[in-house]
């Protein structure tokens, strides 16, 4: 078969290491799907484009290759808006391939037709329309945009005739993408080194940009040399083994944790922001240190968030900049009052299992005991995510996945499924509330069809607990937050999986171990009751 334009697109994507694509077919994308398959990229049918995008993100976390979402014209593109916005805010390199009618037809044929690029322009790093003469250049631009600086989604609209037409050019090798750049070794770098050397109470805050720059080794070396304690955002958990005495765990959404951590920032005499993007944080992380604080910001992009001020900005790759900064740094012992270690112990007690023996904290601690250290867990948005992110210990990066910036529901199950599909040897477990699971029930059938072994812990409280807590906090009446229960074990059986009610720790432990061995999905339906999160986070 002769080379088509669609084959150039597919082969460019395959050259990045991508091996999976997700979406729903439509007449406008059939040639694209065929080309992806010919290039060795497996297409997985999902029940909704939102799920497809999150499964694609899961494969990226597992393999490092950009995720691929395929959406057809009109409603397919519109359905994908949420997950594309998530990729934009959560810094995910997602290639969004959409089909469209040819320009000549669009002038006179309006059924399902609207401007895809205009719709997506504010939530992608770039949007392109493919044409036969410049496909190599368009794909190089798209991949460069998606994977450099702060990664993000890029949209490529492919007219039917362009996809089907015989290629007029050969596929070229992908444009090289360099490693993280180093900052200039000028006065700002010298001042940063001096401040770090003088610090008695240094503190590092690391975020999603450090994860995306694979900066774990550089961060571990830096905090050890500088004697600095480390706070991470939820998405950056595991950049330092959270059992390490220098790790204070994740932060961002828990008021209980913030009441302990924010005063520590005021005590620090040098704060190093290592790829920290405050898009992940709640509003009380706005201006969290004094105006004259010695704050050094290591960033691959210009920060325009307005959440806080810094004294020194070092533009560069996070890992490369930390390696430059750490040269000659030997300042321990630091924190003479040992405040971070006392705080670490206190927070362990704050988020311990329930004294009464059952509740969401006990669920999370039990699952941490059951799962191997390398297991990857995902969290949906809601009350359970805040508590889970404080309880769960991560030992390496990208082992707790979630929607940390957009905080959208319906992400946990497809994130875990995508990761498991791409890396089947690693146990993956999703944590989701009952309302969040009901958003993605249809794709339990997708997981069944893929033969994925996937335990799914469902926190059953028959309420949108986080919103209900806020409602009560504002002394408003109960409205639109509580709902009737679903027989999830029966649903699991109907969709080809296994489900079980769980009301105590011993049952959870036994059923979780069985779920890890089961060749399909298991719903571990933990009944915790309404208002189970009161006072927990």
C-alpha positions as CSV (number, residue, x, y, z in Angstrom):
1,X,0.0,0.0,0.0
2,X,1.3,3.4,-0.9
3,X,2.1,5.9,1.9
4,X,-0.8,8.2,2.8
5,X,-0.6,11.5,4.7
6,X,-2.2,9.7,7.6
7,X,0.7,7.3,7.6
8,X,3.2,10.2,8.0
9,X,1.3,11.4,11.1
10,X,1.2,7.9,12.6
11,X,4.8,7.1,11.9
12,X,5.9,10.4,13.4
13,X,4.0,9.5,16.6
14,X,5.4,6.0,16.6
15,X,8.9,7.4,16.5
16,X,8.3,9.0,19.9
17,X,7.8,5.6,21.4
18,X,4.0,5.9,21.5
19,X,2.3,2.5,21.2
20,X,-1.3,3.3,22.3
21,X,-4.1,5.5,21.2
22,X,-7.6,5.9,22.6
23,X,-10.9,7.2,21.5
24,X,-14.2,6.5,19.7
25,X,-14.4,6.0,15.9
26,X,-16.2,8.2,13.5
27,X,-16.2,8.3,9.7
28,X,-13.8,11.2,9.7
29,X,-11.0,9.4,11.6
30,X,-11.1,5.9,10.1
31,X,-8.1,6.5,7.9
32,X,-6.2,7.9,10.8
33,X,-7.0,4.9,13.0
34,X,-5.9,2.5,10.2
35,X,-2.6,4.4,9.9
36,X,-2.0,4.2,13.6
37,X,-2.5,0.5,13.5
38,X,-0.1,0.1,10.6
39,X,2.5,2.1,12.5
40,X,2.3,-0.3,15.5
41,X,0.1,2.0,17.6
42,X,-2.7,0.0,19.2
43,X,-6.1,1.7,19.2
44,X,-8.4,1.1,22.2
45,X,-12.1,1.8,22.0
46,X,-13.5,3.6,25.0
47,X,-17.1,4.6,25.9
48,X,-16.3,8.4,26.2
49,X,-13.6,10.7,24.9
50,X,-13.0,11.9,28.5
51,X,-12.0,8.4,29.5
52,X,-9.9,8.0,26.4
53,X,-7.8,11.1,27.3
54,X,-7.2,9.9,30.8
55,X,-6.2,6.4,29.6
56,X,-3.8,8.1,27.3
57,X,-2.3,10.1,30.2
58,X,-1.9,6.9,32.1
59,X,0.2,5.4,29.3
60,X,2.4,8.5,29.3
61,X,3.2,8.2,33.0
62,X,4.1,4.5,32.4
63,X,6.2,4.9,29.3
64,X,7.2,8.5,28.8
65,X,5.8,8.7,25.3
66,X,3.1,11.3,24.6
67,X,-0.5,10.2,25.0
68,X,-2.7,10.0,21.9
69,X,-6.4,10.9,21.9
70,X,-8.5,10.4,18.7
71,X,-11.8,12.2,18.5
72,X,-14.2,12.5,15.6
73,X,-15.9,15.6,14.3
74,X,-18.4,17.7,16.3
75,X,-19.6,15.8,19.4
76,X,-16.4,13.8,19.7
77,X,-14.3,16.9,20.0
78,X,-16.8,18.6,22.3
79,X,-16.8,15.5,24.6
80,X,-13.0,15.7,24.9
81,X,-12.9,19.3,26.1
82,X,-12.7,18.4,29.8
83,X,-9.7,16.0,29.5
84,X,-7.9,18.4,27.2
85,X,-8.3,21.2,29.7
86,X,-7.0,18.8,32.3
87,X,-3.9,18.0,30.2
88,X,-3.3,21.7,29.8
89,X,-3.5,22.5,33.5
90,X,-1.8,19.3,34.7
91,X,1.1,19.6,32.2
92,X,0.4,16.4,30.2
93,X,1.8,16.0,26.7
94,X,-1.4,14.8,24.9
95,X,-1.6,14.7,21.1
96,X,-5.2,15.3,20.2
97,X,-6.0,14.0,16.7
98,X,-9.4,15.1,15.4
99,X,-11.1,14.4,12.0
100,X,-12.9,17.2,10.1
101,X,-14.6,17.7,6.8
102,X,-12.7,19.2,3.9
103,X,-12.6,23.0,3.7
104,X,-14.7,23.0,0.5
105,X,-17.4,20.9,2.2
106,X,-17.3,23.0,5.4
107,X,-18.4,26.1,3.4
108,X,-21.7,24.5,2.4
109,X,-22.2,21.5,4.7
110,X,-22.9,22.4,8.4
111,X,-24.0,19.1,10.0
112,X,-21.8,18.6,13.1
113,X,-19.4,21.2,11.7
114,X,-17.8,23.9,13.9
115,X,-14.3,25.2,14.2
116,X,-12.4,22.7,16.4
117,X,-9.3,24.8,16.6
118,X,-11.3,27.9,17.9
119,X,-13.0,25.8,20.5
120,X,-9.7,24.3,21.8
121,X,-7.4,27.2,21.4
122,X,-7.5,28.4,25.0
123,X,-6.8,24.9,26.4
124,X,-4.0,23.7,24.1
125,X,-0.4,24.8,23.6
126,X,-1.0,24.8,19.8
127,X,-3.6,23.9,17.2
128,X,-2.8,22.9,13.6
129,X,-4.7,21.9,10.5
130,X,-2.9,19.1,8.6
131,X,-2.1,19.5,4.9
132,X,-0.1,17.2,2.7
133,X,2.8,19.5,1.9
134,X,4.0,20.3,5.4
135,X,3.1,17.3,7.6
136,X,6.6,16.6,8.7
137,X,7.0,20.2,9.9
138,X,3.6,20.3,11.5
139,X,4.2,17.0,13.4
140,X,7.7,18.2,14.5
141,X,6.2,21.5,15.8
142,X,3.3,19.7,17.6
143,X,5.6,17.2,19.3
144,X,8.1,19.9,20.3
145,X,5.3,22.0,21.8
146,X,3.8,19.1,23.6
147,X,6.9,17.8,25.3
148,X,9.1,20.9,26.1
149,X,8.9,23.6,28.7
150,X,5.8,22.7,30.6
151,X,4.3,19.8,28.6
152,X,0.8,20.1,27.4
153,X,-1.8,19.1,24.8
154,X,-1.5,19.9,21.1
155,X,-4.3,19.6,18.7
156,X,-4.0,18.5,15.0
157,X,-7.2,18.7,12.9
158,X,-7.0,16.3,9.9
159,X,-9.4,16.8,7.0
160,X,-10.7,13.5,5.5
161,X,-9.2,14.1,2.0
162,X,-5.8,15.0,3.5
163,X,-5.7,11.8,5.6
164,X,-6.6,9.7,2.6
165,X,-4.4,11.3,0.0
166,X,-1.2,9.7,-1.2
167,X,1.8,11.3,0.5
168,X,3.8,13.6,-1.6
169,X,6.8,13.6,0.8
170,X,8.8,11.0,2.7
171,X,8.7,10.7,6.5
172,X,11.6,12.5,8.1
173,X,13.3,11.7,11.4
174,X,11.7,13.6,14.3
175,X,13.3,16.9,15.2
176,X,15.7,16.5,18.1
177,X,14.4,17.7,21.5
178,X,17.2,18.8,23.8
179,X,17.6,18.1,27.5
180,X,16.6,20.7,30.1
181,X,18.6,23.9,29.6
182,X,21.0,25.3,32.2
183,X,20.7,28.8,33.6
184,X,23.4,31.4,33.0
185,X,26.0,31.3,35.7
186,X,25.7,35.0,36.5
187,X,24.9,37.2,39.5
188,X,21.5,35.5,40.2
189,X,23.2,32.1,40.4
190,X,25.9,33.4,42.7
191,X,23.4,35.0,45.0
192,X,21.4,31.8,45.2
193,X,24.5,29.8,46.0
194,X,25.4,32.3,48.8
195,X,21.9,32.2,50.3
196,X,21.9,28.4,50.3
197,X,25.4,28.3,51.9
198,X,24.3,30.7,54.6
199,X,21.0,29.0,55.4
200,X,20.4,27.4,58.7
201,X,16.7,26.5,58.0
202,X,16.5,25.7,54.2
203,X,13.3,24.4,52.7
204,X,12.6,23.0,49.2
205,X,9.1,23.0,47.7
206,X,8.9,20.8,44.5
207,X,6.1,20.4,42.0
208,X,5.0,19.0,38.7
209,X,7.7,20.6,36.7
210,X,10.3,18.7,38.7
211,X,8.5,15.5,38.0
212,X,8.3,16.2,34.3
213,X,12.0,17.0,34.2
214,X,12.9,13.7,35.9
215,X,14.6,15.7,38.6
216,X,14.2,13.1,41.5
217,X,17.9,12.2,41.7
218,X,18.9,15.9,41.6
219,X,16.4,16.8,44.3
220,X,17.6,13.9,46.5
221,X,21.2,15.0,46.1
222,X,20.4,18.6,46.8
223,X,18.3,18.2,50.0
224,X,20.9,15.8,51.4
225,X,23.8,18.2,50.7
226,X,21.9,21.3,51.9
227,X,20.2,19.6,54.8
228,X,16.9,21.0,53.5
229,X,13.5,19.5,54.2
230,X,11.2,18.9,51.2
231,X,7.5,19.6,50.7
232,X,6.0,18.5,47.5
233,X,2.7,19.1,45.7
234,X,0.4,16.1,45.5
235,X,1.6,15.4,41.9
236,X,5.2,15.5,43.0
237,X,4.9,13.0,45.8
238,X,7.8,10.5,45.7
239,X,10.5,12.8,44.3
240,X,12.1,11.9,47.6
241,X,11.2,8.6,49.4
242,X,8.5,9.8,51.8
243,X,9.9,7.6,54.6
244,X,13.1,9.7,54.4
245,X,13.4,12.1,57.4
246,X,13.9,15.1,55.1
247,X,10.5,14.4,53.4
248,X,7.5,16.2,54.8
249,X,5.2,14.6,52.2
250,X,2.6,16.3,50.0
251,X,0.6,19.5,50.5
252,X,-1.8,21.7,48.7
253,X,-5.4,20.9,49.7
254,X,-5.5,19.8,53.3
255,X,-6.4,22.5,55.8
256,X,-5.1,20.4,58.6
257,X,-1.7,19.9,56.9
258,X,-1.5,23.5,55.9
259,X,-2.0,24.6,59.5
260,X,1.3,22.8,60.3
261,X,3.3,23.4,57.1
262,X,2.6,27.1,56.4
263,X,4.2,28.3,59.7
264,X,7.3,26.3,58.8
265,X,7.6,28.4,55.6
266,X,7.7,31.5,57.8
267,X,10.5,30.0,59.8
268,X,12.6,29.0,56.8
269,X,15.5,31.4,56.0
270,X,15.9,30.1,52.4
271,X,13.2,28.6,50.3
272,X,14.0,26.9,47.0
273,X,11.1,26.4,44.6
274,X,12.1,23.4,42.5
275,X,9.7,23.2,39.5
276,X,6.9,24.4,41.8
277,X,3.8,25.5,40.0
278,X,1.2,26.8,42.4
279,X,-1.6,25.8,40.0
280,X,-1.8,22.7,42.2
281,X,-2.4,24.6,45.5
282,X,-5.4,25.9,47.3
283,X,-5.9,29.7,47.8
284,X,-4.2,29.8,51.2
285,X,-0.9,29.1,49.5
286,X,-1.1,32.6,48.0
287,X,1.7,34.8,49.4
288,X,2.7,32.1,52.0
289,X,6.0,33.8,53.0
290,X,7.1,37.3,54.0
291,X,7.8,39.8,51.3
292,X,11.5,40.0,52.2
293,X,12.0,36.2,52.3
294,X,15.0,34.6,50.5
295,X,13.0,32.7,47.8
296,X,14.8,31.1,44.8
297,X,12.6,30.0,42.0
298,X,13.9,27.3,39.6
299,X,11.6,27.3,36.6
300,X,11.7,26.2,32.9
301,X,9.1,28.9,32.0
302,X,8.2,32.4,32.9
303,X,5.8,32.4,35.9
304,X,2.8,34.6,35.4
305,X,0.5,33.1,38.2
306,X,0.7,36.0,40.6
307,X,0.4,33.6,43.6
308,X,3.6,34.8,45.3
309,X,6.8,36.8,44.8
310,X,10.3,35.5,44.7
311,X,13.7,37.2,45.2
312,X,15.8,35.2,42.6
313,X,14.6,33.5,39.4
314,X,16.8,30.9,37.7
315,X,15.4,30.0,34.3
316,X,16.5,26.5,33.4
317,X,15.7,22.8,33.6
318,X,15.0,21.8,37.2
319,X,17.5,18.9,37.3
320,X,20.3,20.8,35.6
321,X,19.9,23.9,37.7
322,X,19.9,21.9,41.0
323,X,23.1,20.2,39.8
324,X,24.7,23.6,39.3
325,X,23.5,24.9,42.6
326,X,24.6,21.9,44.7
327,X,28.3,22.3,43.7
328,X,30.2,23.2,46.8
329,X,27.1,23.1,49.1
330,X,27.8,21.3,52.4
331,X,25.8,23.0,55.1
332,X,24.3,20.3,57.5
333,X,23.5,20.2,60.3
334,X,20.6,22.5,59.7
335,X,17.3,23.3,61.4
336,X,18.9,23.4,64.9
337,X,15.5,23.1,66.6
338,X,14.7,19.9,64.6
339,X,11.3,21.5,63.7
340,X,10.7,19.6,60.5
341,X,11.3,16.2,62.0
342,X,8.9,17.0,64.9
343,X,6.4,18.2,62.4
344,X,6.7,15.0,60.3
345,X,6.0,12.9,63.4
346,X,3.0,15.0,64.3
347,X,1.5,14.7,60.9
348,X,1.9,11.0,60.9
349,X,-0.2,11.0,64.1
350,X,-2.8,13.4,62.6
351,X,-3.4,11.1,59.6
352,X,-3.3,7.8,61.4
353,X,-6.0,5.1,61.1
354,X,-9.3,5.7,62.9
355,X,-9.1,4.8,66.6
356,X,-12.6,3.2,66.2
357,X,-11.1,0.8,63.7
358,X,-12.9,1.7,60.4
359,X,-13.1,4.7,58.2
360,X,-11.4,6.2,55.1
361,X,-8.0,6.5,56.9
362,X,-8.0,2.9,57.8
363,X,-8.9,2.0,54.2
364,X,-5.9,3.9,52.9
365,X,-3.4,2.6,55.5
366,X,-4.6,-1.0,54.9
367,X,-4.2,-0.7,51.2
368,X,-0.7,0.8,51.6
369,X,0.2,-2.3,53.7
370,X,-1.2,-4.7,51.1
371,X,0.3,-3.1,48.0
372,X,4.0,-3.5,47.0
373,X,6.2,-0.4,47.1
374,X,6.2,-0.1,43.3
375,X,2.4,-0.1,42.9
376,X,0.8,2.9,41.2
377,X,-2.3,4.3,42.7
378,X,-4.7,6.9,41.2
379,X,-7.1,9.2,43.0
380,X,-10.3,10.8,41.8
381,X,-11.3,14.2,42.9
382,X,-13.2,14.6,46.1
383,X,-12.8,14.3,49.8
384,X,-11.0,11.0,49.6
385,X,-8.2,12.4,47.4
386,X,-7.2,15.0,50.0
387,X,-7.0,12.5,52.8
388,X,-5.4,9.8,50.6
389,X,-2.7,12.2,49.4
390,X,-1.8,12.9,53.0
391,X,-1.9,9.3,54.2
392,X,-0.3,7.6,51.2
393,X,3.5,7.2,51.2
394,X,5.2,7.3,47.8
395,X,8.8,6.0,47.4
396,X,9.4,7.1,43.8
397,X,7.8,9.6,41.5
398,X,4.7,9.0,39.3
399,X,3.3,6.4,41.7
400,X,0.3,8.4,42.7
401,X,-1.6,9.9,39.8
402,X,-4.4,12.3,40.0
403,X,-5.9,15.5,38.5
404,X,-4.0,17.9,40.6
405,X,-4.6,21.3,38.9
406,X,-8.0,21.0,37.3
407,X,-9.2,18.6,40.0
408,X,-11.8,16.9,37.7
409,X,-13.8,13.9,38.6
410,X,-13.9,10.7,36.5
411,X,-10.1,10.5,36.1
412,X,-8.9,7.7,38.6
413,X,-10.2,4.6,36.9
414,X,-9.0,5.4,33.3
415,X,-5.7,6.7,34.6
416,X,-5.1,3.4,36.4
417,X,-6.4,1.4,33.4
418,X,-4.1,3.3,30.9
419,X,-1.0,2.7,33.2
420,X,-1.9,-1.0,33.6
421,X,-2.3,-1.4,29.8
422,X,1.1,0.1,29.1
423,X,2.9,-1.5,32.0
424,X,1.1,-4.7,32.9
425,X,3.8,-5.9,35.3
426,X,3.2,-3.0,37.7
427,X,0.2,-3.3,40.0
428,X,-2.2,-0.4,39.5
429,X,-5.1,0.5,41.9
430,X,-7.7,3.2,41.5
431,X,-9.3,5.0,44.5
432,X,-12.6,6.6,43.7
433,X,-15.8,7.9,45.4
434,X,-19.1,6.3,44.5
435,X,-20.2,9.4,42.6
436,X,-17.0,9.5,40.6
437,X,-17.3,5.8,39.7
438,X,-20.8,6.4,38.4
439,X,-19.3,8.8,35.9
440,X,-17.2,6.1,34.3
441,X,-19.1,2.9,34.8
442,X,-19.4,2.2,31.1
443,X,-15.6,1.8,30.8
444,X,-15.5,-1.0,33.3
445,X,-16.5,-2.9,30.1
446,X,-13.5,-1.5,28.4
447,X,-11.3,-2.8,31.2
448,X,-13.0,-6.2,31.0
449,X,-12.4,-6.4,27.2
450,X,-8.7,-5.5,27.8
451,X,-8.3,-8.3,30.3
452,X,-6.8,-5.9,32.8
453,X,-6.3,-6.9,36.4
454,X,-7.4,-3.7,38.2
455,X,-8.5,-3.4,41.8
456,X,-10.8,-0.3,42.3
457,X,-11.4,0.9,45.8
458,X,-14.8,2.6,46.0
459,X,-15.4,4.8,49.0
460,X,-19.1,4.5,49.6
461,X,-20.7,7.4,51.4
462,X,-23.6,8.3,49.1
463,X,-22.7,11.9,49.1
464,X,-20.5,14.5,47.4
465,X,-18.7,14.7,50.7
466,X,-16.3,17.5,50.0
467,X,-19.0,19.8,48.7
468,X,-21.4,18.8,51.5
469,X,-18.6,19.8,54.0
470,X,-18.4,23.2,52.3
471,X,-22.1,23.5,52.3
472,X,-22.3,22.9,56.0
473,X,-19.4,25.2,56.6
474,X,-21.4,28.0,55.0
475,X,-24.4,27.1,57.0
476,X,-26.4,26.3,53.9
477,X,-29.1,23.6,53.7
478,X,-28.3,20.2,52.3
479,X,-29.0,20.5,48.6
480,X,-27.8,18.5,45.6
481,X,-25.1,16.6,47.4
482,X,-26.6,13.4,48.7
483,X,-27.9,10.5,46.6
484,X,-29.2,6.9,46.9
485,X,-26.8,4.0,46.9
486,X,-25.9,1.8,43.9
487,X,-25.5,-2.0,44.2
488,X,-21.9,-1.8,42.9
489,X,-21.1,-5.6,43.3
490,X,-24.1,-6.3,41.1
491,X,-22.9,-3.8,38.5
492,X,-19.5,-5.3,38.6
493,X,-20.9,-8.8,37.9
494,X,-23.1,-7.4,35.1
495,X,-20.1,-5.9,33.4
496,X,-17.9,-8.9,33.7
497,X,-15.9,-8.1,36.8
498,X,-16.1,-8.9,40.5
499,X,-17.4,-6.8,43.3
500,X,-17.6,-7.1,47.1
501,X,-19.0,-5.1,50.0
502,X,-16.4,-4.3,52.6
503,X,-17.1,-3.0,56.1
504,X,-13.9,-3.8,58.1
505,X,-10.1,-3.9,57.8
506,X,-9.7,-7.7,57.8
507,X,-12.2,-8.1,54.9
508,X,-10.5,-5.3,52.9
509,X,-7.1,-6.9,53.4
510,X,-8.2,-10.3,52.2
511,X,-10.2,-9.0,49.3
512,X,-7.5,-6.6,48.1
513,X,-5.0,-9.5,48.0
514,X,-7.4,-11.6,46.0
515,X,-8.1,-8.7,43.6
516,X,-4.4,-8.4,42.8
517,X,-4.5,-11.9,41.5
518,X,-7.8,-11.7,39.6
519,X,-7.6,-11.4,35.8
520,X,-10.2,-8.6,35.6
521,X,-11.4,-5.6,37.5
522,X,-12.6,-5.8,41.1
523,X,-14.7,-3.2,42.9
524,X,-13.7,-3.1,46.5
525,X,-16.8,-1.3,47.9
526,X,-15.8,0.1,51.2
527,X,-18.9,1.4,53.1
528,X,-17.7,4.3,55.2
529,X,-21.0,6.1,55.8
530,X,-21.9,9.8,55.4
531,X,-19.8,12.5,57.0
532,X,-16.9,10.0,57.4
533,X,-14.4,12.7,56.4
534,X,-15.4,15.2,59.2
535,X,-12.2,16.4,60.9
536,X,-10.0,14.1,58.9
537,X,-8.2,16.6,56.6
